[in-house]
Amino acid sequence: MKGNIEERACELAAYIIENRTTVREAARRFGISKSTVHKDIQERLPLYNRNLYLQVKEVLEENKAERHIRGGIATRRKYRGEAQRPAGKEQPSGGKQS
């Protein structure tokens, strides 16, 4: 998603606010790196649209406060064998069937 940086920063912010999503999910959706999302939101957006920046900042601060909870949930799933696998990825067979 190259092009107008100002427009991209505003679109990223709007997406994060509307979907209450994380930087990682926004980066995946827009096909850019997490670093680019951070740079657009933290450095560029305040120069173009201060009000939008303040709104997206609230969502990101909420995500930051909750990340330890999401990490704990992911760890619990991992050790219970409930880890989510990406679509299309199947567990490799070792040749033996149980």
BABA-198813 format. One record per atom (N, C-alpha, C, O): atom name; residue in three letters; z, y, x. Coordinates in nm, 2 decimals, decimal comma. Atoms other than C-alpha are relative to their C-alpha. Example, Ala and Ser with C-alpha at 12.3 -4.5 7.8 and 13.67 -1.06 7.14 Angstrom:
<sites>
[site 'N'; 'ALA'; [0,00; -0,12; 0,09]]
[site 'CA'; 'ALA'; [0,78; -0,45; 1,23]]
[site 'C'; 'ALA'; [0,00; 0,12; 0,09]]
[site 'O'; 'ALA'; [0,07; 0,12; 0,19]]
[site 'N'; 'SER'; [0,00; -0,11; -0,09]]
[site 'CA'; 'SER'; [0,71; -0,11; 1,37]]
[site 'C'; 'SER'; [0,08; 0,11; -0,08]]
[site 'O'; 'SER'; [0,09; 0,22; -0,03]]
</sites>
This chain:
<sites>
[site 'N'; 'MET'; [0,00; -0,12; 0,08]]
[site 'CA'; 'MET'; [0,00; 0,00; 0,00]]
[site 'C'; 'MET'; [0,00; 0,12; 0,09]]
[site 'O'; 'MET'; [0,10; 0,19; 0,10]]
[site 'N'; 'LYS'; [0,01; -0,12; -0,08]]
[site 'CA'; 'LYS'; [-0,12; 0,27; 0,23]]
[site 'C'; 'LYS'; [-0,05; 0,11; -0,09]]
[site 'O'; 'LYS'; [-0,09; 0,09; -0,21]]
[site 'N'; 'GLY'; [0,04; -0,11; 0,07]]
[site 'CA'; 'GLY'; [-0,22; 0,61; 0,12]]
[site 'C'; 'GLY'; [0,10; 0,12; 0,00]]
[site 'O'; 'GLY'; [0,16; 0,14; 0,11]]
[site 'N'; 'ASN'; [-0,09; -0,12; 0,01]]
[site 'CA'; 'ASN'; [-0,02; 0,91; 0,00]]
[site 'C'; 'ASN'; [0,15; -0,05; 0,02]]
[site 'O'; 'ASN'; [0,20; -0,12; -0,07]]
[site 'N'; 'ILE'; [-0,14; 0,04; -0,03]]
[site 'CA'; 'ILE'; [0,33; 0,87; 0,15]]
[site 'C'; 'ILE'; [0,09; 0,05; -0,11]]
[site 'O'; 'ILE'; [0,19; -0,02; -0,15]]
[site 'N'; 'GLU'; [-0,09; -0,07; 0,10]]
[site 'CA'; 'GLU'; [0,49; 1,11; -0,10]]
[site 'C'; 'GLU'; [-0,01; -0,08; -0,13]]
[site 'O'; 'GLU'; [0,09; -0,11; -0,19]]
[site 'N'; 'GLU'; [0,02; 0,08; 0,12]]
[site 'CA'; 'GLU'; [0,34; 0,91; -0,39]]
[site 'C'; 'GLU'; [0,07; -0,13; 0,01]]
[site 'O'; 'GLU'; [0,13; -0,18; -0,08]]
[site 'N'; 'ARG'; [-0,06; 0,13; -0,02]]
[site 'CA'; 'ARG'; [0,45; 0,58; -0,24]]
[site 'C'; 'ARG'; [0,16; 0,01; -0,01]]
[site 'O'; 'ARG'; [0,22; -0,08; -0,07]]
[site 'N'; 'ALA'; [-0,15; -0,02; 0,00]]
[site 'CA'; 'ALA'; [0,81; 0,71; -0,19]]
[site 'C'; 'ALA'; [0,05; 0,02; -0,14]]
[site 'O'; 'ALA'; [0,15; -0,04; -0,18]]
[site 'N'; 'CYS'; [-0,04; -0,02; 0,14]]
[site 'CA'; 'CYS'; [0,83; 0,82; -0,55]]
[site 'C'; 'CYS'; [-0,02; -0,12; -0,09]]
[site 'O'; 'CYS'; [0,06; -0,15; -0,17]]
[site 'N'; 'GLU'; [0,02; 0,12; 0,07]]
[site 'CA'; 'GLU'; [0,68; 0,50; -0,68]]
[site 'C'; 'GLU'; [0,11; -0,11; 0,03]]
[site 'O'; 'GLU'; [0,16; -0,18; -0,05]]
[site 'N'; 'LEU'; [-0,10; 0,09; -0,04]]
[site 'CA'; 'LEU'; [0,93; 0,30; -0,48]]
[site 'C'; 'LEU'; [0,13; 0,03; -0,07]]
[site 'O'; 'LEU'; [0,20; -0,06; -0,12]]
[site 'N'; 'ALA'; [-0,13; -0,04; 0,06]]
[site 'CA'; 'ALA'; [1,22; 0,50; -0,61]]
[site 'C'; 'ALA'; [0,00; -0,03; -0,15]]
[site 'O'; 'ALA'; [0,10; -0,08; -0,20]]
[site 'N'; 'ALA'; [0,01; 0,03; 0,15]]
[site 'CA'; 'ALA'; [1,10; 0,47; -0,97]]
[site 'C'; 'ALA'; [0,02; -0,15; -0,02]]
[site 'O'; 'ALA'; [0,09; -0,19; -0,12]]
[site 'N'; 'TYR'; [-0,01; 0,15; 0,02]]
[site 'CA'; 'TYR'; [1,07; 0,09; -0,93]]
[site 'C'; 'TYR'; [0,14; -0,04; 0,02]]
[site 'O'; 'TYR'; [0,19; -0,12; -0,06]]
[site 'N'; 'ILE'; [-0,14; 0,05; -0,02]]
[site 'CA'; 'ILE'; [1,41; 0,05; -0,78]]
[site 'C'; 'ILE'; [0,10; 0,05; -0,11]]
[site 'O'; 'ILE'; [0,18; -0,03; -0,15]]
[site 'N'; 'ILE'; [-0,08; -0,05; 0,11]]
[site 'CA'; 'ILE'; [1,57; 0,27; -1,05]]
[site 'C'; 'ILE'; [-0,02; -0,08; -0,13]]
[site 'O'; 'ILE'; [0,07; -0,12; -0,19]]
[site 'N'; 'GLU'; [0,03; 0,06; 0,12]]
[site 'CA'; 'GLU'; [1,39; 0,11; -1,34]]
[site 'C'; 'GLU'; [0,05; -0,15; 0,00]]
[site 'O'; 'GLU'; [0,09; -0,20; -0,11]]
[site 'N'; 'ASN'; [-0,03; 0,14; 0,00]]
[site 'CA'; 'ASN'; [1,45; -0,25; -1,23]]
[site 'C'; 'ASN'; [0,14; -0,03; 0,07]]
[site 'O'; 'ASN'; [0,18; -0,14; 0,07]]
[site 'N'; 'ARG'; [-0,13; 0,02; -0,07]]
[site 'CA'; 'ARG'; [1,78; -0,19; -1,05]]
[site 'C'; 'ARG'; [0,00; -0,11; 0,11]]
[site 'O'; 'ARG'; [0,08; -0,20; 0,11]]
[site 'N'; 'THR'; [0,03; 0,10; -0,09]]
[site 'CA'; 'THR'; [1,64; -0,39; -0,77]]
[site 'C'; 'THR'; [0,05; 0,04; 0,14]]
[site 'O'; 'THR'; [0,10; 0,15; 0,17]]
[site 'N'; 'THR'; [-0,04; -0,02; -0,14]]
[site 'CA'; 'THR'; [1,72; -0,43; -0,40]]
[site 'C'; 'THR'; [-0,12; 0,05; 0,09]]
[site 'O'; 'THR'; [-0,24; 0,05; 0,04]]
[site 'N'; 'VAL'; [0,10; -0,04; -0,10]]
[site 'CA'; 'VAL'; [1,53; -0,29; -0,10]]
[site 'C'; 'VAL'; [-0,10; -0,11; 0,03]]
[site 'O'; 'VAL'; [-0,22; -0,10; 0,04]]
[site 'N'; 'ARG'; [0,07; 0,12; -0,04]]
[site 'CA'; 'ARG'; [1,42; -0,64; -0,01]]
[site 'C'; 'ARG'; [-0,11; -0,03; -0,11]]
[site 'O'; 'ARG'; [-0,22; -0,06; -0,09]]
[site 'N'; 'GLU'; [0,09; 0,03; 0,11]]
[site 'CA'; 'GLU'; [1,27; -0,70; -0,36]]
[site 'C'; 'GLU'; [-0,11; 0,11; -0,02]]
[site 'O'; 'GLU'; [-0,22; 0,07; -0,05]]
[site 'N'; 'ALA'; [0,10; -0,11; 0,01]]
[site 'CA'; 'ALA'; [1,10; -0,36; -0,36]]
[site 'C'; 'ALA'; [-0,11; -0,02; 0,11]]
[site 'O'; 'ALA'; [-0,23; 0,00; 0,09]]
[site 'N'; 'ALA'; [0,09; 0,02; -0,11]]
[site 'CA'; 'ALA'; [0,95; -0,43; -0,02]]
[site 'C'; 'ALA'; [-0,10; -0,11; -0,03]]
[site 'O'; 'ALA'; [-0,22; -0,10; 0,00]]
[site 'N'; 'ARG'; [0,08; 0,12; 0,04]]
[site 'CA'; 'ARG'; [0,82; -0,77; -0,14]]
[site 'C'; 'ARG'; [-0,11; 0,04; -0,10]]
[site 'O'; 'ARG'; [-0,22; 0,01; -0,10]]
[site 'N'; 'ARG'; [0,09; -0,04; 0,12]]
[site 'CA'; 'ARG'; [0,67; -0,61; -0,46]]
[site 'C'; 'ARG'; [-0,11; 0,09; 0,05]]
[site 'O'; 'ARG'; [-0,22; 0,08; 0,00]]
[site 'N'; 'PHE'; [0,10; -0,10; -0,05]]
[site 'CA'; 'PHE'; [0,49; -0,33; -0,27]]
[site 'C'; 'PHE'; [-0,08; -0,04; 0,12]]
[site 'O'; 'PHE'; [-0,17; 0,02; 0,17]]
[site 'N'; 'GLY'; [0,07; 0,05; -0,11]]
[site 'CA'; 'GLY'; [0,38; -0,54; 0,02]]
[site 'C'; 'GLY'; [0,02; 0,08; 0,13]]
[site 'O'; 'GLY'; [-0,07; 0,09; 0,21]]
[site 'N'; 'ILE'; [-0,04; -0,08; -0,12]]
[site 'CA'; 'ILE'; [0,56; -0,33; 0,29]]
[site 'C'; 'ILE'; [0,13; -0,05; 0,05]]
[site 'O'; 'ILE'; [0,20; -0,13; -0,01]]
[site 'N'; 'SER'; [-0,12; 0,05; -0,06]]
[site 'CA'; 'SER'; [0,85; -0,39; 0,52]]
[site 'C'; 'SER'; [0,12; 0,07; -0,06]]
[site 'O'; 'SER'; [0,11; 0,18; -0,12]]
[site 'N'; 'LYS'; [-0,12; -0,06; 0,04]]
[site 'CA'; 'LYS'; [1,21; -0,32; 0,44]]
[site 'C'; 'LYS'; [0,03; 0,13; 0,07]]
[site 'O'; 'LYS'; [0,08; 0,23; 0,01]]
[site 'N'; 'SER'; [-0,02; -0,12; -0,08]]
[site 'CA'; 'SER'; [1,22; -0,06; 0,72]]
[site 'C'; 'SER'; [-0,08; 0,12; -0,06]]
[site 'O'; 'SER'; [-0,03; 0,23; -0,07]]
[site 'N'; 'THR'; [0,09; -0,10; 0,06]]
[site 'CA'; 'THR'; [0,93; 0,13; 0,55]]
[site 'C'; 'THR'; [0,07; 0,05; -0,13]]
[site 'O'; 'THR'; [0,06; 0,17; -0,16]]
[site 'N'; 'VAL'; [-0,07; -0,04; 0,12]]
[site 'CA'; 'VAL'; [1,12; 0,13; 0,22]]
[site 'C'; 'VAL'; [0,11; 0,09; 0,03]]
[site 'O'; 'VAL'; [0,13; 0,19; -0,03]]
[site 'N'; 'HIS'; [-0,11; -0,08; -0,03]]
[site 'CA'; 'HIS'; [1,43; 0,26; 0,38]]
[site 'C'; 'HIS'; [-0,05; 0,14; 0,05]]
[site 'O'; 'HIS'; [0,01; 0,24; 0,01]]
[site 'N'; 'LYS'; [0,04; -0,13; -0,06]]
[site 'CA'; 'LYS'; [1,24; 0,53; 0,57]]
[site 'C'; 'LYS'; [-0,06; 0,09; -0,12]]
[site 'O'; 'LYS'; [-0,03; 0,21; -0,12]]
[site 'N'; 'ASP'; [0,06; -0,08; 0,11]]
[site 'CA'; 'ASP'; [1,05; 0,64; 0,25]]
[site 'C'; 'ASP'; [0,11; 0,05; -0,09]]
[site 'O'; 'ASP'; [0,11; 0,17; -0,13]]
[site 'N'; 'ILE'; [-0,11; -0,04; 0,09]]
[site 'CA'; 'ILE'; [1,37; 0,65; 0,04]]
[site 'C'; 'ILE'; [0,10; 0,09; 0,07]]
[site 'O'; 'ILE'; [0,14; 0,19; 0,01]]
[site 'N'; 'GLN'; [-0,11; -0,08; -0,06]]
[site 'CA'; 'GLN'; [1,62; 0,79; 0,29]]
[site 'C'; 'GLN'; [-0,05; 0,13; 0,07]]
[site 'O'; 'GLN'; [0,02; 0,22; 0,07]]
[site 'N'; 'GLU'; [0,05; -0,12; -0,08]]
[site 'CA'; 'GLU'; [1,40; 1,03; 0,49]]
[site 'C'; 'GLU'; [-0,10; 0,08; -0,07]]
[site 'O'; 'GLU'; [-0,10; 0,21; -0,07]]
[site 'N'; 'ARG'; [0,11; -0,07; 0,06]]
[site 'CA'; 'ARG'; [1,09; 1,12; 0,30]]
[site 'C'; 'ARG'; [0,03; 0,05; -0,14]]
[site 'O'; 'ARG'; [0,00; 0,16; -0,17]]
[site 'N'; 'LEU'; [-0,02; -0,04; 0,14]]
[site 'CA'; 'LEU'; [1,19; 1,12; -0,06]]
[site 'C'; 'LEU'; [0,09; 0,13; -0,02]]
[site 'O'; 'LEU'; [0,05; 0,21; -0,11]]
[site 'N'; 'PRO'; [-0,08; -0,12; 0,02]]
[site 'CA'; 'PRO'; [1,47; 1,39; -0,03]]
[site 'C'; 'PRO'; [-0,08; 0,13; 0,02]]
[site 'O'; 'PRO'; [-0,05; 0,23; -0,03]]
[site 'N'; 'LEU'; [0,08; -0,12; -0,02]]
[site 'CA'; 'LEU'; [1,20; 1,63; 0,10]]
[site 'C'; 'LEU'; [-0,09; 0,03; -0,11]]
[site 'O'; 'LEU'; [-0,13; 0,14; -0,14]]
[site 'N'; 'TYR'; [0,10; -0,01; 0,11]]
[site 'CA'; 'TYR'; [0,97; 1,57; -0,20]]
[site 'C'; 'TYR'; [0,06; 0,02; -0,13]]
[site 'O'; 'TYR'; [0,02; 0,10; -0,21]]
[site 'N'; 'ASN'; [-0,05; 0,01; 0,13]]
[site 'CA'; 'ASN'; [1,19; 1,50; -0,49]]
[site 'C'; 'ASN'; [0,15; -0,03; 0,01]]
[site 'O'; 'ASN'; [0,19; -0,15; 0,01]]
[site 'N'; 'ARG'; [-0,15; 0,01; -0,02]]
[site 'CA'; 'ARG'; [1,57; 1,56; -0,45]]
[site 'C'; 'ARG'; [0,07; -0,08; -0,11]]
[site 'O'; 'ARG'; [0,15; -0,16; -0,09]]
[site 'N'; 'ASN'; [-0,06; 0,07; 0,11]]
[site 'CA'; 'ASN'; [1,66; 1,45; -0,80]]
[site 'C'; 'ASN'; [-0,02; -0,15; -0,01]]
[site 'O'; 'ASN'; [0,07; -0,22; -0,04]]
[site 'N'; 'LEU'; [0,04; 0,14; 0,00]]
[site 'CA'; 'LEU'; [1,48; 1,12; -0,78]]
[site 'C'; 'LEU'; [0,08; -0,07; 0,11]]
[site 'O'; 'LEU'; [0,13; -0,18; 0,10]]
[site 'N'; 'TYR'; [-0,07; 0,06; -0,11]]
[site 'CA'; 'TYR'; [1,64; 1,06; -0,44]]
[site 'C'; 'TYR'; [0,15; -0,03; -0,04]]
[site 'O'; 'TYR'; [0,20; -0,13; 0,00]]
[site 'N'; 'LEU'; [-0,14; 0,02; 0,03]]
[site 'CA'; 'LEU'; [1,99; 1,11; -0,58]]
[site 'C'; 'LEU'; [0,02; -0,11; -0,10]]
[site 'O'; 'LEU'; [0,12; -0,18; -0,10]]
[site 'N'; 'GLN'; [-0,01; 0,11; 0,09]]
[site 'CA'; 'GLN'; [1,92; 0,86; -0,86]]
[site 'C'; 'GLN'; [-0,02; -0,13; 0,07]]
[site 'O'; 'GLN'; [0,06; -0,23; 0,04]]
[site 'N'; 'VAL'; [0,02; 0,13; -0,07]]
[site 'CA'; 'VAL'; [1,79; 0,59; -0,63]]
[site 'C'; 'VAL'; [0,11; -0,02; 0,09]]
[site 'O'; 'VAL'; [0,14; -0,14; 0,12]]
[site 'N'; 'LYS'; [-0,11; 0,02; -0,09]]
[site 'CA'; 'LYS'; [2,07; 0,65; -0,39]]
[site 'C'; 'LYS'; [0,12; -0,07; -0,07]]
[site 'O'; 'LYS'; [0,19; -0,15; -0,01]]
[site 'N'; 'GLU'; [-0,11; 0,07; 0,08]]
[site 'CA'; 'GLU'; [2,32; 0,55; -0,67]]
[site 'C'; 'GLU'; [-0,03; -0,15; -0,01]]
[site 'O'; 'GLU'; [0,07; -0,23; 0,01]]
[site 'N'; 'VAL'; [0,03; 0,15; 0,01]]
[site 'CA'; 'VAL'; [2,14; 0,22; -0,72]]
[site 'C'; 'VAL'; [0,02; -0,07; 0,13]]
[site 'O'; 'VAL'; [0,07; -0,18; 0,14]]
[site 'N'; 'LEU'; [-0,02; 0,06; -0,13]]
[site 'CA'; 'LEU'; [2,13; 0,15; -0,35]]
[site 'C'; 'LEU'; [0,14; -0,01; 0,05]]
[site 'O'; 'LEU'; [0,18; -0,11; 0,11]]
[site 'N'; 'GLU'; [-0,15; 0,01; -0,03]]
[site 'CA'; 'GLU'; [2,50; 0,23; -0,31]]
[site 'C'; 'GLU'; [0,06; -0,11; -0,08]]
[site 'O'; 'GLU'; [0,15; -0,18; -0,03]]
[site 'N'; 'GLU'; [-0,06; 0,11; 0,09]]
[site 'CA'; 'GLU'; [2,58; 0,00; -0,60]]
[site 'C'; 'GLU'; [-0,04; -0,14; 0,06]]
[site 'O'; 'GLU'; [0,04; -0,23; 0,07]]
[site 'N'; 'ASN'; [0,04; 0,13; -0,06]]
[site 'CA'; 'ASN'; [2,37; -0,28; -0,43]]
[site 'C'; 'ASN'; [0,08; -0,03; 0,13]]
[site 'O'; 'ASN'; [0,11; -0,14; 0,15]]
[site 'N'; 'LYS'; [-0,08; 0,02; -0,13]]
[site 'CA'; 'LYS'; [2,55; -0,22; -0,10]]
[site 'C'; 'LYS'; [0,14; -0,05; -0,03]]
[site 'O'; 'LYS'; [0,19; -0,13; 0,04]]
[site 'N'; 'ALA'; [-0,14; 0,04; 0,03]]
[site 'CA'; 'ALA'; [2,89; -0,25; -0,27]]
[site 'C'; 'ALA'; [0,00; -0,14; -0,05]]
[site 'O'; 'ALA'; [0,10; -0,21; -0,04]]
[site 'N'; 'GLU'; [0,00; 0,14; 0,06]]
[site 'CA'; 'GLU'; [2,78; -0,58; -0,44]]
[site 'C'; 'GLU'; [-0,06; -0,10; 0,09]]
[site 'O'; 'GLU'; [-0,05; -0,22; 0,06]]
[site 'N'; 'ARG'; [0,07; 0,10; -0,08]]
[site 'CA'; 'ARG'; [2,60; -0,75; -0,15]]
[site 'C'; 'ARG'; [0,09; -0,11; 0,04]]
[site 'O'; 'ARG'; [0,04; -0,22; 0,06]]
[site 'N'; 'HIS'; [-0,09; 0,11; -0,04]]
[site 'CA'; 'HIS'; [2,91; -0,94; -0,04]]
[site 'C'; 'HIS'; [0,01; -0,10; -0,11]]
[site 'O'; 'HIS'; [0,03; -0,22; -0,08]]
[site 'N'; 'ILE'; [-0,01; 0,09; 0,12]]
[site 'CA'; 'ILE'; [2,93; -1,09; -0,39]]
[site 'C'; 'ILE'; [-0,13; -0,09; -0,01]]
[site 'O'; 'ILE'; [-0,12; -0,21; -0,02]]
[site 'N'; 'ARG'; [0,12; 0,07; 0,01]]
[site 'CA'; 'ARG'; [2,56; -1,19; -0,39]]
[site 'C'; 'ARG'; [-0,01; -0,10; 0,12]]
[site 'O'; 'ARG'; [-0,06; -0,21; 0,10]]
[site 'N'; 'GLY'; [0,00; 0,09; -0,11]]
[site 'CA'; 'GLY'; [2,61; -1,34; -0,04]]
[site 'C'; 'GLY'; [0,09; -0,12; -0,02]]
[site 'O'; 'GLY'; [0,05; -0,24; 0,01]]
[site 'N'; 'GLY'; [-0,09; 0,11; 0,03]]
[site 'CA'; 'GLY'; [2,90; -1,55; -0,16]]
[site 'C'; 'GLY'; [-0,06; -0,10; -0,10]]
[site 'O'; 'GLY'; [-0,04; -0,22; -0,09]]
[site 'N'; 'ILE'; [0,07; 0,09; 0,10]]
[site 'CA'; 'ILE'; [2,70; -1,68; -0,46]]
[site 'C'; 'ILE'; [-0,11; -0,08; 0,07]]
[site 'O'; 'ILE'; [-0,12; -0,20; 0,04]]
[site 'N'; 'ALA'; [0,11; 0,07; -0,07]]
[site 'CA'; 'ALA'; [2,41; -1,77; -0,23]]
[site 'C'; 'ALA'; [0,06; -0,12; 0,09]]
[site 'O'; 'ALA'; [0,01; -0,23; 0,09]]
[site 'N'; 'THR'; [-0,06; 0,10; -0,09]]
[site 'CA'; 'THR'; [2,65; -1,96; 0,01]]
[site 'C'; 'THR'; [0,05; -0,11; -0,09]]
[site 'O'; 'THR'; [0,04; -0,23; -0,05]]
[site 'N'; 'ARG'; [-0,05; 0,11; 0,09]]
[site 'CA'; 'ARG'; [2,81; -2,15; -0,29]]
[site 'C'; 'ARG'; [-0,12; -0,08; -0,04]]
[site 'O'; 'ARG'; [-0,11; -0,21; -0,04]]
[site 'N'; 'ARG'; [0,12; 0,08; 0,04]]
[site 'CA'; 'ARG'; [2,46; -2,25; -0,41]]
[site 'C'; 'ARG'; [-0,05; -0,09; 0,11]]
[site 'O'; 'ARG'; [-0,08; -0,21; 0,09]]
[site 'N'; 'LYS'; [0,05; 0,07; -0,12]]
[site 'CA'; 'LYS'; [2,36; -2,36; -0,06]]
[site 'C'; 'LYS'; [0,08; -0,13; 0,02]]
[site 'O'; 'LYS'; [0,03; -0,24; 0,04]]
[site 'N'; 'TYR'; [-0,08; 0,11; -0,03]]
[site 'CA'; 'TYR'; [2,66; -2,59; -0,02]]
[site 'C'; 'TYR'; [0,01; -0,10; -0,12]]
[site 'O'; 'TYR'; [0,06; -0,21; -0,10]]
[site 'N'; 'ARG'; [0,01; 0,09; 0,11]]
[site 'CA'; 'ARG'; [2,63; -2,73; -0,37]]
[site 'C'; 'ARG'; [-0,13; -0,07; -0,02]]
[site 'O'; 'ARG'; [-0,15; -0,15; -0,10]]
[site 'N'; 'GLY'; [0,13; 0,06; 0,01]]
[site 'CA'; 'GLY'; [2,27; -2,82; -0,31]]
[site 'C'; 'GLY'; [-0,09; 0,07; -0,10]]
[site 'O'; 'GLY'; [-0,19; 0,01; -0,15]]
[site 'N'; 'GLU'; [0,07; -0,07; 0,10]]
[site 'CA'; 'GLU'; [2,15; -2,56; -0,56]]
[site 'C'; 'GLU'; [-0,09; 0,11; 0,06]]
[site 'O'; 'GLU'; [-0,14; 0,19; -0,02]]
[site 'N'; 'ALA'; [0,08; -0,10; -0,06]]
[site 'CA'; 'ALA'; [1,96; -2,35; -0,31]]
[site 'C'; 'ALA'; [-0,14; 0,01; -0,06]]
[site 'O'; 'ALA'; [-0,21; -0,09; -0,09]]
[site 'N'; 'GLN'; [0,14; -0,02; 0,06]]
[site 'CA'; 'GLN'; [1,64; -2,20; -0,46]]
[site 'C'; 'GLN'; [-0,10; -0,01; 0,10]]
[site 'O'; 'GLN'; [-0,09; 0,04; 0,21]]
[site 'N'; 'ARG'; [0,11; 0,01; -0,09]]
[site 'CA'; 'ARG'; [1,33; -2,30; -0,30]]
[site 'C'; 'ARG'; [-0,12; 0,08; -0,05]]
[site 'O'; 'ARG'; [-0,14; 0,10; -0,17]]
[site 'N'; 'PRO'; [0,12; -0,07; 0,04]]
[site 'CA'; 'PRO'; [1,02; -2,08; -0,30]]
[site 'C'; 'PRO'; [-0,10; -0,08; -0,07]]
[site 'O'; 'PRO'; [-0,11; -0,20; -0,05]]
[site 'N'; 'ALA'; [0,10; 0,08; 0,08]]
[site 'CA'; 'ALA'; [0,75; -2,18; -0,55]]
[site 'C'; 'ALA'; [-0,10; -0,06; 0,09]]
[site 'O'; 'ALA'; [-0,15; 0,00; 0,19]]
[site 'N'; 'GLY'; [0,10; 0,07; -0,08]]
[site 'CA'; 'GLY'; [0,52; -2,44; -0,41]]
[site 'C'; 'GLY'; [0,05; -0,07; 0,12]]
[site 'O'; 'GLY'; [-0,02; -0,15; 0,18]]
[site 'N'; 'LYS'; [-0,06; 0,07; -0,11]]
[site 'CA'; 'LYS'; [0,76; -2,56; -0,15]]
[site 'C'; 'LYS'; [0,08; -0,12; -0,05]]
[site 'O'; 'LYS'; [0,17; -0,10; -0,13]]
[site 'N'; 'GLU'; [-0,08; 0,12; 0,05]]
[site 'CA'; 'GLU'; [0,88; -2,91; -0,20]]
[site 'C'; 'GLU'; [0,07; -0,06; 0,12]]
[site 'O'; 'GLU'; [0,03; -0,03; 0,24]]
[site 'N'; 'GLN'; [-0,08; 0,06; -0,10]]
[site 'CA'; 'GLN'; [1,13; -3,10; 0,00]]
[site 'C'; 'GLN'; [-0,09; -0,11; 0,07]]
[site 'O'; 'GLN'; [-0,15; -0,19; 0,01]]
[site 'N'; 'PRO'; [0,08; 0,10; -0,07]]
[site 'CA'; 'PRO'; [0,95; -3,30; 0,28]]
[site 'C'; 'PRO'; [0,06; -0,14; -0,02]]
[site 'O'; 'PRO'; [0,18; -0,16; -0,01]]
[site 'N'; 'SER'; [-0,04; 0,14; 0,01]]
[site 'CA'; 'SER'; [0,96; -3,67; 0,24]]
[site 'C'; 'SER'; [0,01; -0,06; 0,14]]
[site 'O'; 'SER'; [-0,08; -0,04; 0,22]]
[site 'N'; 'GLY'; [-0,02; 0,06; -0,13]]
[site 'CA'; 'GLY'; [1,09; -3,87; 0,54]]
[site 'C'; 'GLY'; [-0,06; -0,14; 0,00]]
[site 'O'; 'GLY'; [-0,04; -0,21; 0,10]]
[site 'N'; 'GLY'; [0,06; 0,13; -0,01]]
[site 'CA'; 'GLY'; [0,89; -4,18; 0,45]]
[site 'C'; 'GLY'; [0,09; -0,10; -0,08]]
[site 'O'; 'GLY'; [0,04; -0,20; -0,12]]
[site 'N'; 'LYS'; [-0,09; 0,10; 0,07]]
[site 'CA'; 'LYS'; [1,20; -4,35; 0,29]]
[site 'C'; 'LYS'; [0,03; 0,06; -0,14]]
[site 'O'; 'LYS'; [0,04; 0,18; -0,16]]
[site 'N'; 'GLN'; [-0,03; -0,04; 0,14]]
[site 'CA'; 'GLN'; [1,27; -4,34; -0,08]]
[site 'C'; 'GLN'; [0,14; -0,06; -0,03]]
[site 'O'; 'GLN'; [0,16; -0,18; 0,00]]
[site 'N'; 'SER'; [-0,13; 0,05; 0,04]]
[site 'CA'; 'SER'; [1,62; -4,38; -0,21]]
[site 'C'; 'SER'; [0,01; -0,04; -0,14]]
[site 'O'; 'SER'; [0,12; -0,09; -0,18]]
</sites>
